[in-house]
Structures are given as structure tokens and as C-alpha cells.
Amino acid sequence: MSLYKSGSRLKNEGNLLYARGEYEKAYHKYTEAIEKNGEVAVYYSNRAACSLALKRYIDAANDARKATQIDPELLDGWTRLSAALITLSKFPGSRNSWRKAVAVLNKDNLNSQQKEDYKTWLDGAKPVWDEILGKRKAVLSRLNVPKGGFPWDRASAVQPELARVGSERYQSSAWVISAANNEFSEGVAIVRTLPRVASEGTSAYLGTPNALDCLVGGILRDDRVFHIDDSSWLVDFNQLVTFETELYHAQSSETAFTVIESAQKRLRLLGWDAVRPSLAKTIRLWIMRAFVEGVMHEDYSLAAEFIGRALDVLDWGHSAWLDVPEADKGVVFAPTFVRGVRSVYIGILMKAFSDYDGEYGTEDLAAIYETAEEILRDLDTRPLITDKTRNIDYGFESSFATYPRGRALHAKAFYHGQLAVILPNVSFKERENQHHQAAKLYIEAADCYPVDEELHVLMLQFAVDELRQCINEHKQMAALIKRIKSATPKMRRIWEYSLLGLHGRDASICRVLELERTC
């Protein structure tokens, strides 16, 4: 009997089990079929259907994605990928998969009855899809968080208690998000005064504290602090962009190449006093536009484009003006500022890769990995605390040292985990090695964060997800699940209403904790 026939028989047995609602048994049948022949798209698609029924959405997305890579014309693969991604709150990827399903449906590779059946299913699913999409929460606001529920509000509430304990008082995420919000909120407050200040003339505006510095400073400390109070905030922010552009000749609508050329010309003609504020405003406006125009609309490719421009200019300036004092070229070229921008960038790159399934490949993964390595090299060669640097508050140290290390390790883990999924013609053993490496790095990333930090729990959860793809890892999984179980109540004290929390984080944690019975 050929491999194809053996796999086909196992698939048929799985189909019968699935039809009877025995999803777990069907899942294992399809797994056996894949082991016989791992290049048949329908085996992965059918196993994805089992995972959807079992509410294992990450597994469903991985299998459905593999099915579409093997056979881009497999309608079930695209519809199941769309269903898995929307449950995981990956809306752009879900939308893209939905469109691919419709495109396949409109081709001539289905008979009339199949087209009619699928069209009925799609028409019925679309309202549900639109309803979920309409409820998505791209940023935190007072519309989706109860009073006192923002993470920084919770952090401020627990700080007096933390202050009463010993050295452990600084081993909390409260200091990081609280300090980030102090800066961001100061920027928001200044932005609110702009209409009044503007009416008093340019000199009055120039005399106010710098809103843009505060907004970006808060984001670089912890980008989760970005939130919108109400719709008028955006109107005020647009006015800020207009003021900063006109007063300081900022060029946030230009490419990095144009800005670099302009900076060199202005330096020759007008000197550092003209170049420094123009570049600083341009770079900070790019960062803000990444969040206001990109993150708010879940367009992470656009967000990466804006942050990428900022990094291109910062990296160029660091090389071209290596010996120029920071006082001349500006604080945006300070190591901590550049490190903060790079850390934000790598986080956005991972979101873009995850959300736009099929749009990115191994070259994009390699860029993520190299950016992670760059952050780690920078941390090793230019540590934040040296003999000349003392009395740095823990929140600052975490924001520009330990948290960037955690994010860089997260990115390297992400690289290995994605490679395990997208590499073609790779043996099970090679894929398992990638999953093992990803799990190891996720655990290292988790250890960079305080126990009450949601990212600590998230990294442990990702490690468990990677180990689930490996054989005989129940003991290590059980140890990680125990850590997740212990840390979750501490995390929720501060992060109950974070953006991750609103996007189903706790449900994902519960699914992982349910594995405790099988480990």
C-alpha cells in the first residue's frame, strides 16, 4: 500500500470520527495521516477543523496556514485560517484569509453544488465576522476600561504596598507602567492646552513644556501606555503636528532618505541649532504617527514603516556623527532613546508578521532576528548602569535594559517558532528542534520580567505552546504551567484590563492551564 493510500485511509477514518463529534480522536487520525505523508493539504486543513472544534485556536491557525501553503486553492484552508485568526484577535490576517477564500470560491475549480454550499456558509458567517470585527479594541480607552482599571491606575494603587517591603519592592511591573504613564499623561495634558496657547501666539507656544517629548518618552518606556481618552484628543494631536511641523520644519511626511539629505544641507547652511530641533521633531512625529495612524487601525505594516524611517535616520546619524557631542546632534541620538525605538520596532514587526499571514516570509523573519541581535549586542556593549551612572530608578532601568532584553529574546523565540511552521521540505525532527529552541528562548524572555508582569505569563504560555509541538515534553510543560498558575493572580492585580486582557489573554491562559490534567 502506498503512502498516499495509507494516509487517505486514515483521513477517511478521521472524517467519520469528526462527523460523530469525536474531535480529539479525529485529530489523532489526521496526525497519523500527516506522519504518513506531510505534503497533503487536506490533512492539515481537517486537523485544523478539529482544533477549532476543540478551541485550540493557535494549533488551528498553524495547521490551516500549512494547508494553504501546500495548496493555495484549498478553500477550507483559507476559511479555517480566517476563523482561527479572528478568534485570536488577529483581524488583518483574518480579513486577508477571508478575501483569499472568496477569491478561491469565485474560480472554476469547484462544481456548482460546492460553490452554492460554500456561498451559503460564507454569507452566514460574514455577519458574525463583522460583529466581532466591530467590537475589536485596537487601543485602550475609557470606553473599554472601567474607572480605575487602567494598568497604570492599578500600578499606582499597589505602589504604597510595594514601598513597605524590602528589596523586592522594585521587582514589580508597577514601576515601569506607572512611570511611562506619568510621561505620557503629561504630554496629553499639554496637548489639551494647545488651542488656548495657540491663540496667544507662537512665543507662548514655544514657552510651554514639550508635549511631543513627553508622549514619545512615555511610549519608549512602555508602548502599552498609548491610549486615547476621547475623540477630541485626536483633533488636538493633529493640531500639535501642524504646530511642530511649521515651527521646527519637521518632515514627518517625507522618507528617511529625504530627511537625511535635508539635514545635511541645513547643517551646512544653518548649523546645529537648526538641524537638531528639526530632526528631533521629525523622529518623534514618525513614532507618534506609527501609533496614531498604524497601531490604532491595526495596520502594523504602516506602523513599522514609520518606526523604520526613524531608525534609518538614527542609525545614519550615529554613524555619520559618531564624534559629535549629544548636546549638538540632540538627545534622540542617546543610546537609551535609540534602544527604546528599536525595541518598539521589533514588537511591531512581530505583530505585522503574525497578523498578515502569507504576506511575509523567511527574509522578514531574518530581519526580526537581526534586529533582536542588534538590541542584545547594544545591551552588552553599552549597559545602562556603569560606574558613572548611579541612582537610576528601577522603572527607567527596566524600560531601557531588562525589558528590551526580554523583547529581543521574545523576537528570537518568535523567529524559531515561525520557522518551524513555514520552512518547506523539513523533517519532523528539524521542526521539533526549532520548537525546542523557541521554547528555551521564551523561558529566558519570561525571566526578564517581574512575576506580576503580563509579559512574564505570556512568554511562559508561548513556551508551553512550542513544547506542545514536541514529543515527550510533558514534564517541562507541567513545570511551566505551574509557574503560570502561580503568577496569573499577581499579574491580574495590575494588568487585568490591558489590551492583551481585552483581546482574550485570560481565556488563552485558561486553555493552557487545562493542559495540567494531561501533563
VONU-327772 format. One record per residue (C-alpha): residue number from 1; residue in three letters; x, y, z negated; chain. Coordinates in Angstrom, 3 decimals, decimal comma. Example, Ala and Ser with C-alpha at 12.3 -4.5 7.8 and 13.67 -1.06 7.14 Angstrom:
BEGIN
> 1 Ala 12,300 -4,500 -7,800 A
> 2 Ser 13,670 -1,060 -7,140 A
REM end
This chain:
BEGIN
> 1 Met 0,000 0,000 0,000 A
> 2 Ser 1,410 3,401 0,959 A
> 3 Leu 1,908 6,233 -1,500 A
> 4 Tyr -0,877 8,163 0,231 A
> 5 Lys -3,422 5,352 -0,182 A
> 6 Ser -2,415 4,758 -3,783 A
> 7 Gly -2,802 8,426 -4,571 A
> 8 Ser -6,076 8,586 -2,676 A
> 9 Arg -7,480 5,682 -4,709 A
> 10 Leu -6,509 7,422 -7,939 A
> 11 Lys -8,094 10,645 -6,695 A
> 12 Asn -11,371 8,844 -5,961 A
> 13 Glu -11,357 7,333 -9,441 A
> 14 Gly -10,765 10,823 -10,835 A
> 15 Asn -13,683 12,167 -8,803 A
> 16 Leu -16,026 9,581 -10,321 A
> 17 Leu -14,843 10,429 -13,848 A
> 18 Tyr -15,239 14,154 -13,145 A
> 19 Ala -18,787 13,633 -11,847 A
> 20 Arg -19,627 11,868 -15,133 A
> 21 Gly -18,229 14,788 -17,142 A
> 22 Glu -15,211 12,801 -18,387 A
> 23 Tyr -12,812 15,638 -17,625 A
> 24 Glu -9,874 14,518 -19,750 A
> 25 Lys -9,813 11,057 -18,161 A
> 26 Ala -10,240 12,594 -14,711 A
> 27 Tyr -7,334 14,952 -15,433 A
> 28 His -5,051 11,986 -16,132 A
> 29 Lys -6,165 10,201 -12,948 A
> 30 Tyr -5,274 13,235 -10,849 A
> 31 Thr -1,952 13,440 -12,699 A
> 32 Glu -1,229 9,830 -11,712 A
> 33 Ala -2,091 10,704 -8,117 A
> 34 Ile 0,343 13,643 -8,214 A
> 35 Glu 3,065 11,360 -9,549 A
> 36 Lys 2,494 9,114 -6,520 A
> 37 Asn 2,558 11,997 -4,051 A
> 38 Gly 3,164 15,542 -5,244 A
> 39 Glu 2,554 17,162 -1,867 A
> 40 Val -1,226 16,684 -1,610 A
> 41 Ala -3,001 19,970 -2,338 A
> 42 Val -6,366 18,483 -3,285 A
> 43 Tyr -4,826 16,525 -6,191 A
> 44 Tyr -3,695 19,774 -7,803 A
> 45 Ser -6,954 21,519 -6,973 A
> 46 Asn -9,017 18,735 -8,538 A
> 47 Arg -6,815 18,697 -11,627 A
> 48 Ala -7,333 22,473 -11,845 A
> 49 Ala -11,094 21,845 -11,860 A
> 50 Cys -10,625 19,538 -14,869 A
> 51 Ser -8,553 22,174 -16,669 A
> 52 Leu -11,250 24,778 -16,025 A
> 53 Ala -13,862 22,444 -17,495 A
> 54 Leu -11,579 21,820 -20,495 A
> 55 Lys -10,932 25,598 -20,826 A
> 56 Arg -7,212 25,181 -20,222 A
> 57 Tyr -7,006 28,239 -18,031 A
> 58 Ile -3,234 28,568 -17,771 A
> 59 Asp -2,950 24,957 -16,605 A
> 60 Ala -5,831 25,547 -14,183 A
> 61 Ala -4,121 28,600 -12,696 A
> 62 Asn -0,810 26,765 -12,298 A
> 63 Asp -2,399 23,801 -10,520 A
> 64 Ala -4,679 25,899 -8,326 A
> 65 Arg -1,729 28,090 -7,345 A
> 66 Lys 0,287 24,998 -6,420 A
> 67 Ala -2,631 23,736 -4,315 A
> 68 Thr -2,796 26,987 -2,334 A
> 69 Gln 0,965 26,926 -1,778 A
> 70 Ile 0,747 23,438 -0,280 A
> 71 Asp -2,401 24,206 1,726 A
> 72 Pro -3,300 27,901 2,129 A
> 73 Glu -6,539 26,851 3,854 A
> 74 Leu -7,880 24,896 0,857 A
> 75 Leu -10,980 26,807 -0,215 A
> 76 Asp -11,323 25,021 -3,563 A
> 77 Gly -7,780 26,023 -4,432 A
> 78 Trp -8,499 29,743 -3,998 A
> 79 Thr -11,864 29,692 -5,788 A
> 80 Arg -10,438 27,790 -8,756 A
> 81 Leu -7,415 30,078 -8,908 A
> 82 Ser -9,737 33,093 -8,924 A
> 83 Ala -11,848 31,564 -11,714 A
> 84 Ala -8,793 30,771 -13,850 A
> 85 Leu -7,172 34,169 -13,379 A
> 86 Ile -10,255 36,182 -14,223 A
> 87 Thr -10,664 34,219 -17,460 A
> 88 Leu -7,038 35,078 -18,236 A
> 89 Ser -7,875 38,771 -17,553 A
> 90 Lys -5,585 38,850 -14,503 A
> 91 Phe -8,030 40,859 -12,427 A
> 92 Pro -5,930 41,937 -9,418 A
> 93 Gly -4,765 38,354 -8,841 A
> 94 Ser -8,302 37,078 -9,260 A
> 95 Arg -9,579 39,628 -6,767 A
> 96 Asn -6,851 38,669 -4,308 A
> 97 Ser -7,672 34,963 -4,643 A
> 98 Trp -11,354 35,747 -4,186 A
> 99 Arg -10,614 37,519 -0,926 A
> 100 Lys -8,486 34,590 0,260 A
> 101 Ala -11,425 32,260 -0,464 A
> 102 Val -13,771 34,438 1,581 A
> 103 Ala -11,215 34,577 4,420 A
> 104 Val -10,975 30,767 4,477 A
> 105 Leu -14,769 30,494 4,377 A
> 106 Asn -15,040 32,642 7,488 A
> 107 Lys -12,744 30,386 9,505 A
> 108 Asp -13,867 27,466 11,626 A
> 109 Asn -12,257 24,688 9,582 A
> 110 Leu -15,492 23,898 7,665 A
> 111 Asn -18,664 22,317 9,004 A
> 112 Ser -21,908 24,271 8,805 A
> 113 Gln -23,153 22,457 5,669 A
> 114 Gln -19,862 23,054 3,809 A
> 115 Lys -19,977 26,735 4,735 A
> 116 Glu -23,564 27,016 3,517 A
> 117 Asp -22,785 25,236 0,233 A
> 118 Tyr -19,746 27,376 -0,460 A
> 119 Lys -21,501 30,588 0,562 A
> 120 Thr -24,297 29,803 -1,919 A
> 121 Trp -21,722 29,187 -4,640 A
> 122 Leu -19,780 32,356 -3,845 A
> 123 Asp -22,904 34,501 -3,737 A
> 124 Gly -23,974 33,166 -7,119 A
> 125 Ala -20,544 33,633 -8,670 A
> 126 Lys -19,952 37,166 -7,408 A
> 127 Pro -22,350 38,925 -9,839 A
> 128 Val -20,715 37,103 -12,745 A
> 129 Trp -17,288 38,085 -11,437 A
> 130 Asp -18,355 41,723 -11,029 A
> 131 Glu -19,831 41,784 -14,538 A
> 132 Ile -16,609 40,534 -16,089 A
> 133 Leu -14,566 42,920 -13,971 A
> 134 Gly -16,748 45,834 -15,042 A
> 135 Lys -16,075 45,059 -18,702 A
> 136 Arg -12,307 44,898 -18,346 A
> 137 Lys -10,298 47,126 -20,644 A
> 138 Ala -7,156 48,378 -18,929 A
> 139 Val -6,189 50,740 -21,770 A
> 140 Leu -7,221 51,245 -25,363 A
> 141 Ser -9,774 53,957 -26,079 A
> 142 Arg -12,264 54,919 -28,752 A
> 143 Leu -14,891 53,207 -26,602 A
> 144 Asn -13,468 49,744 -27,237 A
> 145 Val -11,803 50,054 -30,671 A
> 146 Pro -13,719 50,694 -33,927 A
> 147 Lys -12,767 53,578 -36,189 A
> 148 Gly -9,528 52,828 -37,993 A
> 149 Gly -8,913 49,799 -35,768 A
> 150 Phe -6,095 51,064 -33,546 A
> 151 Pro -2,848 49,208 -34,328 A
> 152 Trp -1,198 52,470 -35,454 A
> 153 Asp -4,106 53,167 -37,803 A
> 154 Arg -3,752 49,686 -39,300 A
> 155 Ala 0,035 50,180 -39,477 A
> 156 Ser -0,325 53,434 -41,412 A
> 157 Ala -2,719 51,718 -43,811 A
> 158 Val -0,234 48,956 -44,706 A
> 159 Gln 2,872 51,158 -44,954 A
> 160 Pro 2,320 52,138 -48,632 A
> 161 Glu 2,139 48,450 -49,489 A
> 162 Leu 5,280 47,747 -47,459 A
> 163 Ala 7,123 50,598 -49,160 A
> 164 Arg 6,659 48,949 -52,563 A
> 165 Val 8,529 45,767 -51,627 A
> 166 Gly 12,290 45,268 -51,311 A
> 167 Ser 14,400 44,951 -48,200 A
> 168 Glu 11,556 43,061 -46,492 A
> 169 Arg 9,615 46,313 -46,169 A
> 170 Tyr 11,276 47,064 -42,826 A
> 171 Gln 10,595 43,586 -41,415 A
> 172 Ser 7,245 44,699 -40,046 A
> 173 Ser 5,926 45,908 -36,713 A
> 174 Ala 4,095 48,656 -38,612 A
> 175 Trp 7,098 50,980 -38,470 A
> 176 Val 7,513 50,583 -34,715 A
> 177 Ile 3,971 51,270 -33,575 A
> 178 Ser 3,406 53,951 -36,206 A
> 179 Ala 6,466 55,944 -35,122 A
> 180 Ala 5,511 55,509 -31,457 A
> 181 Asn 2,039 56,869 -32,146 A
> 182 Asn 3,397 59,836 -34,109 A
> 183 Glu 5,235 60,989 -30,989 A
> 184 Phe 2,501 60,123 -28,509 A
> 185 Ser -0,241 61,762 -30,589 A
> 186 Glu 1,831 64,917 -30,976 A
> 187 Gly 2,079 65,059 -27,199 A
> 188 Val -1,678 64,594 -26,829 A
> 189 Ala -2,335 67,365 -29,350 A
> 190 Ile -0,084 69,743 -27,421 A
> 191 Val -1,769 68,837 -24,136 A
> 192 Arg -5,114 69,786 -25,715 A
> 193 Thr -3,847 73,339 -26,269 A
> 194 Leu -2,775 73,894 -22,668 A
> 195 Pro -5,919 75,689 -21,444 A
> 196 Arg -5,576 78,290 -24,221 A
> 197 Val -1,809 78,635 -23,829 A
> 198 Ala -2,114 78,925 -20,055 A
> 199 Ser -4,435 81,881 -20,414 A
> 200 Glu -1,714 83,670 -22,376 A
> 201 Gly 0,821 83,392 -19,581 A
> 202 Thr 3,956 81,478 -18,672 A
> 203 Ser 6,055 82,785 -21,563 A
> 204 Ala 3,525 81,436 -24,072 A
> 205 Tyr 3,605 78,017 -22,393 A
> 206 Leu 7,395 77,925 -22,399 A
> 207 Gly 7,327 78,644 -26,130 A
> 208 Thr 5,189 75,596 -27,017 A
> 209 Pro 6,652 72,225 -28,073 A
> 210 Asn 7,134 69,958 -25,082 A
> 211 Ala 4,138 67,687 -24,599 A
> 212 Leu 5,782 65,590 -21,911 A
> 213 Asp 8,792 64,809 -24,100 A
> 214 Cys 6,501 63,586 -26,883 A
> 215 Leu 4,236 61,498 -24,640 A
> 216 Val 7,133 59,720 -22,956 A
> 217 Gly 9,048 59,416 -26,225 A
> 218 Gly 6,130 57,532 -27,742 A
> 219 Ile 5,810 55,235 -24,715 A
> 220 Leu 9,514 54,382 -24,727 A
> 221 Arg 9,312 53,477 -28,411 A
> 222 Asp 6,416 51,102 -27,710 A
> 223 Asp 4,443 51,292 -24,459 A
> 224 Arg 1,386 49,735 -26,116 A
> 225 Val 0,783 53,133 -27,707 A
> 226 Phe -0,559 54,501 -24,410 A
> 227 His -4,262 55,156 -24,896 A
> 228 Ile -6,972 57,583 -23,809 A
> 229 Asp -9,085 59,490 -26,316 A
> 230 Asp -11,703 60,641 -23,800 A
> 231 Ser -12,112 61,610 -20,166 A
> 232 Ser -11,120 65,236 -20,810 A
> 233 Trp -7,635 64,005 -21,695 A
> 234 Leu -7,042 63,194 -18,028 A
> 235 Val -8,162 66,670 -16,964 A
> 236 Asp -5,753 68,226 -19,470 A
> 237 Phe -2,967 65,895 -18,358 A
> 238 Asn -3,423 66,884 -14,703 A
> 239 Gln -3,052 70,500 -15,794 A
> 240 Leu 0,151 69,551 -17,587 A
> 241 Val 1,501 68,002 -14,373 A
> 242 Thr 0,699 71,202 -12,480 A
> 243 Phe 2,433 73,418 -15,072 A
> 244 Glu 5,541 71,265 -15,334 A
> 245 Thr 5,871 70,945 -11,560 A
> 246 Glu 5,566 74,687 -10,931 A
> 247 Leu 7,696 75,899 -13,831 A
> 248 Tyr 10,537 73,418 -13,608 A
> 249 His 10,438 72,448 -9,914 A
> 250 Ala 9,664 68,836 -10,816 A
> 251 Gln 9,342 66,478 -7,854 A
> 252 Ser 7,238 63,575 -9,102 A
> 253 Ser 5,626 63,103 -5,673 A
> 254 Glu 8,983 62,534 -3,979 A
> 255 Thr 11,112 59,423 -3,565 A
> 256 Ala 14,206 58,811 -5,660 A
> 257 Phe 16,414 59,452 -2,607 A
> 258 Thr 14,858 62,894 -2,039 A
> 259 Val 15,171 63,816 -5,716 A
> 260 Ile 18,858 62,803 -5,764 A
> 261 Glu 19,599 64,880 -2,660 A
> 262 Ser 17,752 67,850 -4,135 A
> 263 Ala 19,590 67,555 -7,467 A
> 264 Gln 22,968 67,607 -5,753 A
> 265 Lys 22,016 70,671 -3,716 A
> 266 Arg 20,587 72,538 -6,738 A
> 267 Leu 23,687 71,722 -8,768 A
> 268 Arg 25,943 73,291 -6,120 A
> 269 Leu 23,766 76,397 -5,816 A
> 270 Leu 22,307 76,959 -9,293 A
> 271 Gly 24,223 74,832 -11,789 A
> 272 Trp 23,213 72,505 -14,621 A
> 273 Asp 20,677 74,850 -16,200 A
> 274 Ala 18,508 74,468 -13,096 A
> 275 Val 19,160 70,760 -12,440 A
> 276 Arg 18,762 69,463 -15,992 A
> 277 Pro 15,113 70,504 -16,646 A
> 278 Ser 14,011 69,667 -13,104 A
> 279 Leu 15,387 66,130 -13,296 A
> 280 Ala 14,124 65,581 -16,847 A
> 281 Lys 10,591 66,651 -15,918 A
> 282 Thr 10,601 64,604 -12,723 A
> 283 Ile 11,710 61,423 -14,503 A
> 284 Arg 9,223 61,851 -17,348 A
> 285 Leu 6,389 62,612 -14,924 A
> 286 Trp 7,198 59,432 -12,990 A
> 287 Ile 6,925 57,474 -16,223 A
> 288 Met 3,590 59,081 -17,110 A
> 289 Arg 2,240 58,567 -13,601 A
> 290 Ala 3,149 54,886 -13,886 A
> 291 Phe 0,725 54,635 -16,795 A
> 292 Val -1,975 57,100 -15,741 A
> 293 Glu -2,150 56,026 -12,075 A
> 294 Gly -0,842 52,477 -12,336 A
> 295 Val -1,474 50,797 -15,683 A
> 296 Met -4,863 52,458 -16,212 A
> 297 His -6,081 50,958 -12,935 A
> 298 Glu -4,175 47,700 -13,435 A
> 299 Asp -2,113 48,435 -10,347 A
> 300 Tyr 1,190 47,218 -11,721 A
> 301 Ser 2,887 47,356 -8,328 A
> 302 Leu 2,262 51,105 -8,266 A
> 303 Ala 3,408 51,425 -11,870 A
> 304 Ala 6,615 49,538 -11,019 A
> 305 Glu 7,178 51,858 -8,071 A
> 306 Phe 7,115 54,979 -10,288 A
> 307 Ile 9,294 53,488 -13,033 A
> 308 Gly 11,633 52,133 -10,365 A
> 309 Arg 12,132 55,649 -8,989 A
> 310 Ala 13,046 56,877 -12,465 A
> 311 Leu 15,577 54,067 -12,922 A
> 312 Asp 17,107 54,660 -9,475 A
> 313 Val 17,809 58,283 -10,390 A
> 314 Leu 19,018 57,439 -13,896 A
> 315 Asp 21,387 54,736 -12,626 A
> 316 Trp 22,673 57,021 -9,896 A
> 317 Gly 23,240 59,854 -12,375 A
> 318 His 25,031 57,572 -14,819 A
> 319 Ser 27,474 56,570 -12,081 A
> 320 Ala 27,876 59,944 -10,340 A
> 321 Trp 28,052 61,999 -13,544 A
> 322 Leu 29,785 59,500 -15,808 A
> 323 Asp 32,121 62,110 -17,314 A
> 324 Val 29,562 64,926 -17,509 A
> 325 Pro 28,510 65,732 -21,115 A
> 326 Glu 24,973 64,764 -22,056 A
> 327 Ala 24,341 68,379 -23,034 A
> 328 Asp 24,754 69,323 -19,348 A
> 329 Lys 23,038 66,500 -17,499 A
> 330 Gly 20,278 66,004 -20,104 A
> 331 Val 19,061 63,550 -22,753 A
> 332 Val 17,271 61,458 -20,130 A
> 333 Phe 20,719 60,003 -19,397 A
> 334 Ala 21,221 58,971 -23,047 A
> 335 Pro 21,721 55,178 -23,433 A
> 336 Thr 18,608 54,745 -25,581 A
> 337 Phe 16,402 56,620 -23,096 A
> 338 Val 17,639 54,588 -20,120 A
> 339 Arg 17,321 51,341 -22,108 A
> 340 Gly 13,758 52,252 -23,035 A
> 341 Val 12,856 52,932 -19,401 A
> 342 Arg 14,423 49,654 -18,284 A
> 343 Ser 12,540 47,748 -20,973 A
> 344 Val 9,226 49,279 -19,860 A
> 345 Tyr 10,114 48,496 -16,244 A
> 346 Ile 10,766 44,811 -16,823 A
> 347 Gly 7,459 44,460 -18,699 A
> 348 Ile 5,577 46,000 -15,783 A
> 349 Leu 7,437 43,809 -13,271 A
> 350 Met 6,303 40,677 -15,103 A
> 351 Lys 2,704 41,893 -15,103 A
> 352 Ala 2,869 42,652 -11,378 A
> 353 Phe 4,277 39,194 -10,642 A
> 354 Ser 1,640 37,475 -12,801 A
> 355 Asp -1,352 39,412 -11,526 A
> 356 Tyr -0,651 39,319 -7,806 A
> 357 Asp -0,423 35,579 -7,264 A
> 358 Gly 1,201 34,663 -3,995 A
> 359 Glu 2,389 38,223 -3,284 A
> 360 Tyr 5,800 37,791 -4,913 A
> 361 Gly 8,473 35,127 -4,567 A
> 362 Thr 11,863 33,969 -5,780 A
> 363 Glu 13,589 37,221 -4,772 A
> 364 Asp 11,255 39,185 -7,036 A
> 365 Leu 11,880 36,696 -9,837 A
> 366 Ala 15,616 37,144 -9,352 A
> 367 Ala 15,167 40,926 -9,714 A
> 368 Ile 13,349 40,370 -13,023 A
> 369 Tyr 16,134 38,091 -14,235 A
> 370 Glu 18,878 40,530 -13,268 A
> 371 Thr 17,090 43,414 -14,988 A
> 372 Ala 16,877 41,280 -18,125 A
> 373 Glu 20,588 40,507 -17,920 A
> 374 Glu 21,299 44,217 -17,491 A
> 375 Ile 19,416 45,027 -20,697 A
> 376 Leu 21,278 42,316 -22,619 A
> 377 Arg 24,681 43,484 -21,290 A
> 378 Asp 23,820 47,040 -22,286 A
> 379 Leu 22,822 45,950 -25,782 A
> 380 Asp 26,051 44,013 -26,207 A
> 381 Thr 28,363 46,719 -24,862 A
> 382 Arg 26,563 49,728 -26,353 A
> 383 Pro 24,993 48,610 -29,626 A
> 384 Leu 22,716 51,138 -31,247 A
> 385 Ile 24,321 51,026 -34,696 A
> 386 Thr 28,056 51,727 -34,802 A
> 387 Asp 30,424 53,229 -37,330 A
> 388 Lys 29,475 56,673 -36,039 A
> 389 Thr 25,727 56,078 -36,138 A
> 390 Arg 24,090 55,748 -39,533 A
> 391 Asn 20,735 56,226 -41,204 A
> 392 Ile 18,717 55,153 -38,181 A
> 393 Asp 15,143 54,405 -39,179 A
> 394 Tyr 14,031 50,825 -38,650 A
> 395 Gly 11,309 51,821 -36,211 A
> 396 Phe 13,854 53,525 -33,946 A
> 397 Glu 16,311 50,651 -34,246 A
> 398 Ser 13,602 48,150 -33,342 A
> 399 Ser 12,298 50,214 -30,420 A
> 400 Phe 15,713 50,582 -28,785 A
> 401 Ala 17,598 47,477 -29,912 A
> 402 Thr 15,692 44,430 -31,158 A
> 403 Tyr 12,502 44,900 -29,119 A
> 404 Pro 14,365 45,405 -25,791 A
> 405 Arg 16,349 42,246 -26,575 A
> 406 Gly 13,092 40,404 -27,184 A
> 407 Arg 11,612 41,666 -23,934 A
> 408 Ala 14,748 40,744 -21,964 A
> 409 Leu 14,683 37,196 -23,364 A
> 410 His 10,957 37,085 -22,581 A
> 411 Ala 11,758 38,038 -18,982 A
> 412 Lys 14,413 35,325 -18,658 A
> 413 Ala 11,949 32,782 -20,051 A
> 414 Phe 9,331 34,053 -17,604 A
> 415 Tyr 11,834 33,559 -14,769 A
> 416 His 12,425 29,896 -15,621 A
> 417 Gly 8,730 29,201 -16,245 A
> 418 Gln 7,708 30,671 -12,898 A
> 419 Leu 10,491 28,864 -11,049 A
> 420 Ala 9,144 25,592 -12,399 A
> 421 Val 5,852 26,391 -10,664 A
> 422 Ile 6,839 27,984 -7,358 A
> 423 Leu 10,009 26,155 -6,285 A
> 424 Pro 9,235 23,841 -3,352 A
> 425 Asn 10,555 20,291 -2,980 A
> 426 Val 11,761 19,999 -6,558 A
> 427 Ser 11,657 16,799 -8,603 A
> 428 Phe 9,627 16,470 -11,788 A
> 429 Lys 12,865 16,288 -13,780 A
> 430 Glu 14,118 19,567 -12,313 A
> 431 Arg 10,809 21,266 -13,073 A
> 432 Glu 10,895 19,888 -16,601 A
> 433 Asn 14,383 21,345 -17,077 A
> 434 Gln 13,055 24,772 -16,067 A
> 435 His 10,172 24,436 -18,537 A
> 436 His 12,604 23,414 -21,300 A
> 437 Gln 14,816 26,434 -20,624 A
> 438 Ala 11,779 28,721 -20,608 A
> 439 Ala 10,578 27,333 -23,952 A
> 440 Lys 14,029 27,803 -25,517 A
> 441 Leu 14,174 31,434 -24,405 A
> 442 Tyr 10,613 32,157 -25,536 A
> 443 Ile 11,539 30,929 -29,014 A
> 444 Glu 14,625 33,187 -29,016 A
> 445 Ala 12,399 36,095 -27,932 A
> 446 Ala 9,911 35,339 -30,720 A
> 447 Asp 12,707 35,546 -33,277 A
> 448 Cys 13,495 39,110 -32,179 A
> 449 Tyr 10,147 40,334 -33,502 A
> 450 Pro 8,759 40,655 -37,043 A
> 451 Val 6,358 37,900 -38,102 A
> 452 Asp 3,417 40,352 -38,171 A
> 453 Glu 4,085 41,416 -34,563 A
> 454 Glu 1,660 40,079 -31,949 A
> 455 Leu 4,572 39,581 -29,579 A
> 456 His 6,121 37,130 -32,062 A
> 457 Val 2,993 34,982 -31,898 A
> 458 Leu 2,661 35,422 -28,132 A
> 459 Met 6,218 34,220 -27,459 A
> 460 Leu 5,670 31,138 -29,629 A
> 461 Gln 2,432 30,469 -27,776 A
> 462 Phe 4,230 30,733 -24,429 A
> 463 Ala 6,866 28,301 -25,697 A
> 464 Val 4,148 25,770 -26,525 A
> 465 Asp 2,626 26,232 -23,056 A
> 466 Glu 6,003 25,455 -21,471 A
> 467 Leu 6,607 22,383 -23,632 A
> 468 Arg 3,176 21,032 -22,680 A
> 469 Gln 4,569 20,588 -19,185 A
> 470 Cys 7,299 18,305 -20,538 A
> 471 Ile 7,303 14,708 -21,750 A
> 472 Asn 7,641 13,705 -25,412 A
> 473 Glu 7,840 17,209 -26,918 A
> 474 His 5,073 16,717 -29,499 A
> 475 Lys 7,391 17,162 -32,496 A
> 476 Gln 8,740 20,536 -31,366 A
> 477 Met 5,267 21,660 -30,305 A
> 478 Ala 3,907 20,766 -33,746 A
> 479 Ala 6,613 22,878 -35,407 A
> 480 Leu 5,802 25,870 -33,181 A
> 481 Ile 2,059 25,509 -33,743 A
> 482 Lys 2,720 25,548 -37,493 A
> 483 Arg 4,603 28,836 -37,110 A
> 484 Ile 1,773 30,312 -35,008 A
> 485 Lys -0,789 29,248 -37,599 A
> 486 Ser 1,214 30,900 -40,385 A
> 487 Ala 1,896 34,154 -38,520 A
> 488 Thr -1,543 34,798 -36,996 A
> 489 Pro -3,291 36,203 -40,131 A
> 490 Lys -0,347 38,566 -40,749 A
> 491 Met -0,399 39,671 -37,136 A
> 492 Arg -4,136 40,377 -37,127 A
> 493 Arg -3,813 42,838 -40,035 A
> 494 Ile -2,203 45,275 -37,614 A
> 495 Trp -2,897 44,003 -34,099 A
> 496 Glu -6,497 42,790 -34,234 A
> 497 Tyr -7,621 45,436 -31,738 A
> 498 Ser -4,607 45,662 -29,476 A
> 499 Leu -5,062 45,454 -25,724 A
> 500 Leu -3,970 41,816 -25,853 A
> 501 Gly -6,543 41,259 -28,572 A
> 502 Leu -9,292 42,743 -26,427 A
> 503 His -8,196 40,568 -23,500 A
> 504 Gly -8,715 37,233 -25,229 A
> 505 Arg -5,486 36,767 -27,176 A
> 506 Asp -7,221 35,178 -30,163 A
> 507 Ala -9,109 32,696 -28,001 A
> 508 Ser -5,792 31,653 -26,442 A
> 509 Ile -4,276 31,212 -29,888 A
> 510 Cys -7,229 29,041 -30,921 A
> 511 Arg -6,719 26,827 -27,871 A
> 512 Val -3,082 26,340 -28,860 A
> 513 Leu -3,983 25,597 -32,484 A
> 514 Glu -6,422 22,943 -31,293 A
> 515 Leu -3,422 21,041 -29,944 A
> 516 Glu -2,320 20,424 -33,539 A
> 517 Arg -4,550 17,367 -33,629 A
> 518 Thr -2,704 15,761 -30,716 A
> 519 Cys 0,866 16,616 -31,767 A
REM end
